[in-house]
Amino acid sequence: MQVVMEIITQAESLPVDQHTIDSSTREMRNSLLPLSDDERRLLRRVTETHQLPLSGQDPWEAVAELLNRRLVLGYRNGEQWYDVHPLLTGDLGDDEG
């Protein structure tokens, strides 16, 4: 919904051109960044497990921050599951570096 609102805000005419869509998507993605190494690590775990990373070693505050910033989204279709915001999937890197 936020991406659609950003596109509407930037649109100068209808139908909306590809440049406006790309610009709005980039703006939304940038609003979710930067990510710390710890956030990237937690987000990779969410991507792998589709669950909140709530093991005893991870502070609940860090997970709550991921949800508050809408870096992790909750879905319900049969059962509750979680995933990383689609605009961030290419920004998670790997465990090395």
TORVO-308227 format. One record per residue (C-alpha): residue in three letters; x, y, z; residue number from 1. Coordinates in steps of 0.02 Angstrom, whole numbers, plus 50000, padded with zeros to 5 digits. Layout:
BEGIN
<pt><r>ala</r><c1>X</c1><c2>Y</c2><c3>Z</c3><k>NUM</k></pt>
...
***
This chain:
BEGIN
<pt><r>met</r><c1>50000</c1><c2>50000</c2><c3>50000</c3><k>1</k></pt>
<pt><r>gln</r><c1>50142</c1><c2>50120</c2><c3>50041</c3><k>2</k></pt>
<pt><r>val</r><c1>50220</c1><c2>50092</c2><c3>49870</c3><k>3</k></pt>
<pt><r>val</r><c1>50054</c1><c2>50132</c2><c3>49786</c3><k>4</k></pt>
<pt><r>met</r><c1>50038</c1><c2>50291</c2><c3>49888</c3><k>5</k></pt>
<pt><r>glu</r><c1>50214</c1><c2>50343</c2><c3>49840</c3><k>6</k></pt>
<pt><r>ile</r><c1>50176</c1><c2>50311</c2><c3>49655</c3><k>7</k></pt>
<pt><r>ile</r><c1>50017</c1><c2>50414</c2><c3>49666</c3><k>8</k></pt>
<pt><r>thr</r><c1>50113</c1><c2>50556</c2><c3>49751</c3><k>9</k></pt>
<pt><r>gln</r><c1>50244</c1><c2>50559</c2><c3>49612</c3><k>10</k></pt>
<pt><r>ala</r><c1>50127</c1><c2>50529</c2><c3>49464</c3><k>11</k></pt>
<pt><r>glu</r><c1>50100</c1><c2>50677</c2><c3>49350</c3><k>12</k></pt>
<pt><r>ser</r><c1>49978</c1><c2>50589</c2><c3>49234</c3><k>13</k></pt>
<pt><r>leu</r><c1>49886</c1><c2>50427</c2><c3>49203</c3><k>14</k></pt>
<pt><r>pro</r><c1>49932</c1><c2>50297</c2><c3>49157</c3><k>15</k></pt>
<pt><r>val</r><c1>50085</c1><c2>50306</c2><c3>49268</c3><k>16</k></pt>
<pt><r>asp</r><c1>50246</c1><c2>50289</c2><c3>49170</c3><k>17</k></pt>
<pt><r>gln</r><c1>50382</c1><c2>50162</c2><c3>49210</c3><k>18</k></pt>
<pt><r>his</r><c1>50504</c1><c2>50297</c2><c3>49267</c3><k>19</k></pt>
<pt><r>thr</r><c1>50381</c1><c2>50353</c2><c3>49403</c3><k>20</k></pt>
<pt><r>ile</r><c1>50354</c1><c2>50174</c2><c3>49460</c3><k>21</k></pt>
<pt><r>asp</r><c1>50542</c1><c2>50142</c2><c3>49467</c3><k>22</k></pt>
<pt><r>ser</r><c1>50575</c1><c2>50306</c2><c3>49557</c3><k>23</k></pt>
<pt><r>ser</r><c1>50438</c1><c2>50273</c2><c3>49685</c3><k>24</k></pt>
<pt><r>thr</r><c1>50498</c1><c2>50096</c2><c3>49716</c3><k>25</k></pt>
<pt><r>arg</r><c1>50677</c1><c2>50157</c2><c3>49739</c3><k>26</k></pt>
<pt><r>glu</r><c1>50617</c1><c2>50293</c2><c3>49860</c3><k>27</k></pt>
<pt><r>met</r><c1>50520</c1><c2>50165</c2><c3>49963</c3><k>28</k></pt>
<pt><r>arg</r><c1>50667</c1><c2>50045</c2><c3>49967</c3><k>29</k></pt>
<pt><r>asn</r><c1>50786</c1><c2>50183</c2><c3>50021</c3><k>30</k></pt>
<pt><r>ser</r><c1>50668</c1><c2>50230</c2><c3>50163</c3><k>31</k></pt>
<pt><r>leu</r><c1>50693</c1><c2>50055</c2><c3>50235</c3><k>32</k></pt>
<pt><r>leu</r><c1>50883</c1><c2>50069</c2><c3>50233</c3><k>33</k></pt>
<pt><r>pro</r><c1>51016</c1><c2>50067</c2><c3>50301</c3><k>34</k></pt>
<pt><r>leu</r><c1>51025</c1><c2>49898</c2><c3>50386</c3><k>35</k></pt>
<pt><r>ser</r><c1>51149</c1><c2>49850</c2><c3>50520</c3><k>36</k></pt>
<pt><r>asp</r><c1>51243</c1><c2>49685</c2><c3>50509</c3><k>37</k></pt>
<pt><r>asp</r><c1>51136</c1><c2>49617</c2><c3>50652</c3><k>38</k></pt>
<pt><r>glu</r><c1>50976</c1><c2>49667</c2><c3>50562</c3><k>39</k></pt>
<pt><r>arg</r><c1>51036</c1><c2>49583</c2><c3>50403</c3><k>40</k></pt>
<pt><r>arg</r><c1>51076</c1><c2>49425</c2><c3>50502</c3><k>41</k></pt>
<pt><r>leu</r><c1>50902</c1><c2>49422</c2><c3>50581</c3><k>42</k></pt>
<pt><r>leu</r><c1>50818</c1><c2>49461</c2><c3>50415</c3><k>43</k></pt>
<pt><r>arg</r><c1>50910</c1><c2>49317</c2><c3>50330</c3><k>44</k></pt>
<pt><r>arg</r><c1>50843</c1><c2>49202</c2><c3>50467</c3><k>45</k></pt>
<pt><r>val</r><c1>50666</c1><c2>49262</c2><c3>50434</c3><k>46</k></pt>
<pt><r>thr</r><c1>50690</c1><c2>49230</c2><c3>50247</c3><k>47</k></pt>
<pt><r>glu</r><c1>50753</c1><c2>49053</c2><c3>50281</c3><k>48</k></pt>
<pt><r>thr</r><c1>50626</c1><c2>49002</c2><c3>50414</c3><k>49</k></pt>
<pt><r>his</r><c1>50475</c1><c2>49115</c2><c3>50384</c3><k>50</k></pt>
<pt><r>gln</r><c1>50467</c1><c2>49134</c2><c3>50573</c3><k>51</k></pt>
<pt><r>leu</r><c1>50516</c1><c2>49274</c2><c3>50691</c3><k>52</k></pt>
<pt><r>pro</r><c1>50694</c1><c2>49248</c2><c3>50756</c3><k>53</k></pt>
<pt><r>leu</r><c1>50646</c1><c2>49234</c2><c3>50939</c3><k>54</k></pt>
<pt><r>ser</r><c1>50777</c1><c2>49114</c2><c3>51006</c3><k>55</k></pt>
<pt><r>gly</r><c1>50845</c1><c2>49148</c2><c3>51179</c3><k>56</k></pt>
<pt><r>gln</r><c1>51001</c1><c2>49230</c2><c3>51108</c3><k>57</k></pt>
<pt><r>asp</r><c1>50910</c1><c2>49367</c2><c3>51012</c3><k>58</k></pt>
<pt><r>pro</r><c1>50839</c1><c2>49515</c2><c3>51107</c3><k>59</k></pt>
<pt><r>trp</r><c1>50652</c1><c2>49537</c2><c3>51085</c3><k>60</k></pt>
<pt><r>glu</r><c1>50684</c1><c2>49723</c2><c3>51060</c3><k>61</k></pt>
<pt><r>ala</r><c1>50780</c1><c2>49690</c2><c3>50899</c3><k>62</k></pt>
<pt><r>val</r><c1>50638</c1><c2>49584</c2><c3>50829</c3><k>63</k></pt>
<pt><r>ala</r><c1>50509</c1><c2>49714</c2><c3>50882</c3><k>64</k></pt>
<pt><r>glu</r><c1>50611</c1><c2>49847</c2><c3>50790</c3><k>65</k></pt>
<pt><r>leu</r><c1>50609</c1><c2>49742</c2><c3>50631</c3><k>66</k></pt>
<pt><r>leu</r><c1>50420</c1><c2>49733</c2><c3>50642</c3><k>67</k></pt>
<pt><r>asn</r><c1>50399</c1><c2>49917</c2><c3>50689</c3><k>68</k></pt>
<pt><r>arg</r><c1>50505</c1><c2>49973</c2><c3>50541</c3><k>69</k></pt>
<pt><r>arg</r><c1>50406</c1><c2>49853</c2><c3>50429</c3><k>70</k></pt>
<pt><r>leu</r><c1>50565</c1><c2>49763</c2><c3>50379</c3><k>71</k></pt>
<pt><r>val</r><c1>50474</c1><c2>49602</c2><c3>50423</c3><k>72</k></pt>
<pt><r>leu</r><c1>50294</c1><c2>49577</c2><c3>50371</c3><k>73</k></pt>
<pt><r>gly</r><c1>50171</c1><c2>49453</c2><c3>50444</c3><k>74</k></pt>
<pt><r>tyr</r><c1>50053</c1><c2>49353</c2><c3>50333</c3><k>75</k></pt>
<pt><r>arg</r><c1>49905</c1><c2>49243</c2><c3>50372</c3><k>76</k></pt>
<pt><r>asn</r><c1>49842</c1><c2>49117</c2><c3>50246</c3><k>77</k></pt>
<pt><r>gly</r><c1>49802</c1><c2>48960</c2><c3>50342</c3><k>78</k></pt>
<pt><r>glu</r><c1>49937</c1><c2>48995</c2><c3>50471</c3><k>79</k></pt>
<pt><r>gln</r><c1>50042</c1><c2>49142</c2><c3>50527</c3><k>80</k></pt>
<pt><r>trp</r><c1>50209</c1><c2>49162</c2><c3>50437</c3><k>81</k></pt>
<pt><r>tyr</r><c1>50333</c1><c2>49302</c2><c3>50409</c3><k>82</k></pt>
<pt><r>asp</r><c1>50446</c1><c2>49366</c2><c3>50272</c3><k>83</k></pt>
<pt><r>val</r><c1>50562</c1><c2>49510</c2><c3>50237</c3><k>84</k></pt>
<pt><r>his</r><c1>50489</c1><c2>49661</c2><c3>50149</c3><k>85</k></pt>
<pt><r>pro</r><c1>50497</c1><c2>49621</c2><c3>49962</c3><k>86</k></pt>
<pt><r>leu</r><c1>50595</c1><c2>49779</c2><c3>49923</c3><k>87</k></pt>
<pt><r>leu</r><c1>50738</c1><c2>49718</c2><c3>50035</c3><k>88</k></pt>
<pt><r>thr</r><c1>50767</c1><c2>49543</c2><c3>49971</c3><k>89</k></pt>
<pt><r>gly</r><c1>50919</c1><c2>49595</c2><c3>49868</c3><k>90</k></pt>
<pt><r>asp</r><c1>50998</c1><c2>49694</c2><c3>50011</c3><k>91</k></pt>
<pt><r>leu</r><c1>51028</c1><c2>49557</c2><c3>50138</c3><k>92</k></pt>
<pt><r>gly</r><c1>51199</c1><c2>49497</c2><c3>50079</c3><k>93</k></pt>
<pt><r>asp</r><c1>51271</c1><c2>49338</c2><c3>50150</c3><k>94</k></pt>
<pt><r>asp</r><c1>51341</c1><c2>49284</c2><c3>50317</c3><k>95</k></pt>
<pt><r>glu</r><c1>51519</c1><c2>49318</c2><c3>50261</c3><k>96</k></pt>
<pt><r>gly</r><c1>51569</c1><c2>49500</c2><c3>50265</c3><k>97</k></pt>
***
